[in-house]
Amino acid sequence: MLAIILLGLVIAGVLLLLNQGRSHSDITQRVFALEAQNQQLQDRVQALEALVIEKEKHRPFDAL
Protein backbone atom coordinates (compact mmCIF):
# COMPACT_ATOMS: atom_id res chain seq x y z
CA MET A 1 0.00 0.00 0.00
CA LEU A 2 2.83 2.40 0.90
CA ALA A 3 4.61 1.57 -2.36
CA ILE A 4 1.53 2.57 -4.38
CA ILE A 5 1.27 5.89 -2.53
CA LEU A 6 4.98 6.58 -3.04
CA LEU A 7 4.71 5.68 -6.73
CA GLY A 8 1.75 8.04 -7.07
CA LEU A 9 3.69 10.85 -5.39
CA VAL A 10 6.68 10.28 -7.66
CA ILE A 11 4.48 10.32 -10.76
CA ALA A 12 2.73 13.47 -9.55
CA GLY A 13 6.12 15.11 -8.90
CA VAL A 14 7.40 14.22 -12.36
CA LEU A 15 4.22 15.54 -14.01
CA LEU A 16 4.49 18.75 -12.01
CA LEU A 17 8.10 19.26 -13.08
CA LEU A 18 7.23 18.61 -16.73
CA ASN A 19 4.33 21.05 -16.55
CA GLN A 20 6.52 23.74 -15.00
CA GLY A 21 9.13 23.24 -17.72
CA ARG A 22 6.46 23.65 -20.39
CA SER A 23 5.04 26.71 -18.68
CA HIS A 24 8.50 28.27 -18.44
CA SER A 25 9.07 27.59 -22.14
CA ASP A 26 5.70 29.15 -23.03
CA ILE A 27 6.46 32.20 -20.91
CA THR A 28 9.89 32.57 -22.50
CA GLN A 29 8.41 32.43 -26.00
CA ARG A 30 5.74 34.98 -25.03
CA VAL A 31 8.39 37.34 -23.62
CA PHE A 32 10.39 37.14 -26.86
CA ALA A 33 7.24 37.83 -28.90
CA LEU A 34 6.38 40.82 -26.70
CA GLU A 35 9.93 42.17 -26.99
CA ALA A 36 9.71 41.97 -30.79
CA GLN A 37 6.31 43.68 -30.76
CA ASN A 38 7.65 46.36 -28.41
CA GLN A 39 10.57 47.01 -30.76
CA GLN A 40 8.19 47.38 -33.71
CA LEU A 41 6.06 49.84 -31.77
CA GLN A 42 9.13 51.85 -30.75
CA ASP A 43 10.19 52.02 -34.40
CA ARG A 44 6.73 53.29 -35.37
CA VAL A 45 6.81 55.92 -32.62
CA GLN A 46 10.22 57.13 -33.78
CA ALA A 47 9.01 57.36 -37.37
CA LEU A 48 5.93 59.32 -36.29
CA GLU A 49 8.03 61.65 -34.14
CA ALA A 50 10.30 62.31 -37.10
CA LEU A 51 7.29 63.12 -39.28
CA VAL A 52 5.88 65.49 -36.67
CA ILE A 53 9.22 67.27 -36.29
CA GLU A 54 9.53 67.62 -40.06
CA LYS A 55 5.99 69.02 -40.29
CA GLU A 56 6.71 71.47 -37.46
CA LYS A 57 9.76 72.75 -39.35
CA HIS A 58 7.52 73.85 -42.22
CA ARG A 59 4.99 75.71 -40.07
CA PRO A 60 5.17 79.49 -40.12
CA PHE A 61 6.65 81.06 -37.00
CA ASP A 62 3.46 83.02 -36.28
CA ALA A 63 1.43 79.81 -36.06
CA LEU A 64 3.61 78.59 -33.20
C-alpha positions in Angstrom: 0.0 0.0 0.0 2.8 2.4 0.9 4.6 1.6 -2.4 1.5 2.6 -4.4 1.3 5.9 -2.5 5.0 6.6 -3.0 4.7 5.7 -6.7 1.7 8.0 -7.1 3.7 10.9 -5.4 6.7 10.3 -7.7 4.5 10.3 -10.8 2.7 13.5 -9.6 6.1 15.1 -8.9 7.4 14.2 -12.4 4.2 15.5 -14.0 4.5 18.7 -12.0 8.1 19.3 -13.1 7.2 18.6 -16.7 4.3 21.0 -16.6 6.5 23.7 -15.0 9.1 23.2 -17.7 6.5 23.6 -20.4 5.0 26.7 -18.7 8.5 28.3 -18.4 9.1 27.6 -22.1 5.7 29.2 -23.0 6.5 32.2 -20.9 9.9 32.6 -22.5 8.4 32.4 -26.0 5.7 35.0 -25.0 8.4 37.3 -23.6 10.4 37.1 -26.9 7.2 37.8 -28.9 6.4 40.8 -26.7 9.9 42.2 -27.0 9.7 42.0 -30.8 6.3 43.7 -30.8 7.6 46.4 -28.4 10.6 47.0 -30.8 8.2 47.4 -33.7 6.1 49.8 -31.8 9.1 51.9 -30.7 10.2 52.0 -34.4 6.7 53.3 -35.4 6.8 55.9 -32.6 10.2 57.1 -33.8 9.0 57.4 -37.4 5.9 59.3 -36.3 8.0 61.6 -34.1 10.3 62.3 -37.1 7.3 63.1 -39.3 5.9 65.5 -36.7 9.2 67.3 -36.3 9.5 67.6 -40.1 6.0 69.0 -40.3 6.7 71.5 -37.5 9.8 72.8 -39.3 7.5 73.9 -42.2 5.0 75.7 -40.1 5.2 79.5 -40.1 6.7 81.1 -37.0 3.5 83.0 -36.3 1.4 79.8 -36.1 3.6 78.6 -33.2 
